[in-house]
Amino acid sequence: MTIDEAIRDLLNVSTDIQGVAVLGPDGDVAAAGPGAVAADLAATAAWLWEAALERAATLAESPLDHVVVQDARGAVAMLAARGRRIAAVTGPRPAVGLLLFDLRTCLGDAFAAEEGQ
């Protein structure tokens, strides 16, 4: 499965997601969709992740693997797995646990062939 196919599957099963960006190991955008939401998300995802890492470090927390920022209009979620990150913007009141599961599944599906799975 390609990254674009994995994103398409994610958008089909997780109807709360309005945009998604998959970032490579260096933070570069490997794929994104759909449209302007994803482009804006990709531009700010690195900043959000770095801010969360700094905060986790000051709290001496365990290694950061996800971040969710939510307000009345929706949420931004980021997840790190397999040396990559995925970020998504949702509408109001997403099911956060399911959202994180879907993001992790998308990363796994997108890079399974590359990792020989």
ZIWOTA-V580754 format. One record per pair of residues at least 4 apart in sequence whose C-alpha atoms are under 8 Angstrom apart, sorted by sequence separation. I is the first residue (numbers start at 1). J is the second residue. D is the distance in Angstrom with one decimal. If there is no record, write none. Layout:
I:J:D, I:J:D
This chain:
1:5:6.1, 2:6:6.2, 3:7:6.2, 4:8:6.1, 5:9:6.2, 6:10:6.1, 7:11:6.2, 8:12:6.2, 9:13:6.3, 10:14:5.8, 11:15:6.1, 23:27:5.1, 24:28:5.3, 33:37:7.7, 34:38:5.8, 35:39:6.5, 36:40:6.1, 37:41:6.1, 38:42:6.0, 39:43:6.4, 40:44:6.6, 41:45:5.8, 42:46:7.6, 44:48:6.4, 45:49:6.2, 46:50:6.1, 47:51:6.2, 48:52:6.2, 49:53:6.1, 50:54:6.2, 51:55:6.3, 52:56:6.1, 53:57:6.1, 54:58:6.4, 55:59:6.5, 56:60:6.1, 57:61:6.3, 70:74:5.8, 71:75:6.3, 80:84:5.7, 81:85:6.3, 90:94:6.7, 95:99:6.0, 96:100:6.2, 97:101:6.3, 98:102:6.1, 99:103:6.2, 100:104:6.2, 101:105:6.1, 102:106:6.1, 103:107:6.4, 104:108:6.3, 105:109:6.0, 106:110:6.0, 107:111:6.3, 108:112:5.7, 111:115:6.2, 112:116:6.1, 113:117:5.6, 1:6:6.6, 23:28:5.3, 24:29:6.2, 33:38:5.2, 56:61:5.3, 70:75:4.1, 80:85:4.3, 94:99:7.1, 112:117:4.9, 11:17:6.4, 23:29:4.5, 24:30:5.7, 32:38:5.6, 33:39:7.8, 56:62:7.6, 69:75:5.5, 70:76:6.5, 79:85:5.5, 80:86:6.6, 11:18:8.0, 22:29:5.9, 23:30:5.3, 32:39:7.1, 56:63:7.7, 68:75:6.8, 69:76:5.3, 78:85:6.8, 79:86:5.5, 21:29:6.7, 22:30:5.5, 23:31:7.2, 56:64:6.9, 68:76:5.7, 69:77:6.4, 78:86:5.6, 79:87:6.6, 21:30:7.6, 22:31:5.3, 68:77:4.3, 78:87:4.2, 21:31:5.9, 22:32:6.1, 32:42:7.6, 67:77:5.6, 68:78:6.5, 77:87:5.6, 78:88:6.5, 21:32:4.2, 53:64:6.6, 66:77:7.3, 67:78:5.2, 76:87:7.1, 77:88:5.3, 20:32:5.6, 21:33:6.6, 52:64:7.9, 66:78:5.4, 67:79:6.5, 76:88:5.6, 77:89:6.6, 7:20:7.5, 19:32:7.5, 20:33:5.6, 29:42:6.7, 66:79:4.2, 76:89:4.6, 19:33:5.7, 20:34:7.2, 65:79:5.7, 66:80:6.1, 75:89:5.8, 76:90:6.4, 19:34:5.5, 52:67:7.1, 65:80:5.0, 74:89:7.3, 75:90:5.2, 18:34:7.4, 19:35:7.6, 64:80:8.0, 65:81:7.1, 74:90:5.3, 75:91:6.6, 87:103:8.0, 20:37:7.8, 21:38:5.8, 74:91:4.2, 75:92:6.9, 86:103:6.7, 19:37:5.3, 20:38:5.3, 21:39:7.8, 49:67:7.6, 73:91:6.3, 74:92:3.8, 75:93:7.6, 18:37:7.0, 19:38:4.7, 23:42:7.9, 27:46:6.6, 73:92:4.9, 74:93:6.2, 75:94:7.3, 21:41:6.8, 72:92:6.0, 74:94:7.3, 20:41:7.2, 21:42:5.7, 71:92:7.6, 72:93:7.5, 79:100:7.1, 86:107:7.2, 19:41:7.5, 85:107:8.0, 77:100:7.6, 81:104:7.0, 84:107:7.8, 79:103:7.0, 7:32:7.7, 79:104:7.1, 82:107:7.8, 7:33:7.3, 81:107:7.3, 82:108:7.9, 3:30:7.8, 4:31:6.6, 3:31:6.6, 4:32:7.8, 68:96:8.0, 49:78:7.5, 45:78:7.8, 45:87:6.7, 42:87:7.7, 41:87:7.2, 41:88:7.4, 41:89:7.4, 38:88:7.9, 37:89:7.7, 27:84:7.8, 25:83:5.5, 27:85:7.7, 24:83:7.5, 25:84:5.0, 24:84:5.0, 25:85:7.6, 23:84:5.8, 24:85:6.7, 22:84:7.5, 23:85:5.1, 22:85:6.0, 23:86:5.9, 22:86:4.4, 21:86:5.7, 22:87:6.5, 20:86:7.1, 21:87:5.3, 20:87:5.6, 21:88:6.5, 20:88:4.3, 19:88:5.6, 20:89:6.5, 18:88:7.4, 19:89:5.3, 17:88:6.4, 18:89:5.5, 19:90:7.2, 17:89:5.7, 18:90:5.2, 17:90:4.3, 18:91:6.8, 16:90:5.1, 17:91:6.7, 16:91:5.5, 16:92:7.9, 16:94:6.2, 14:99:7.2, 22:107:7.8, 14:102:7.2, 10:102:6.7, 10:103:7.5, 10:106:6.2, 9:106:7.8, 7:106:6.6, 6:106:5.4, 6:107:7.6, 6:109:6.0, 7:110:7.9, 6:110:5.3, 5:110:7.5, 3:109:7.8, 4:110:7.8, 2:109:7.9, 3:110:4.4, 1:109:6.4, 2:110:5.4, 3:111:7.2, 1:110:5.9, 2:111:7.5, 1:111:7.8, 1:112:7.6, 1:113:7.0
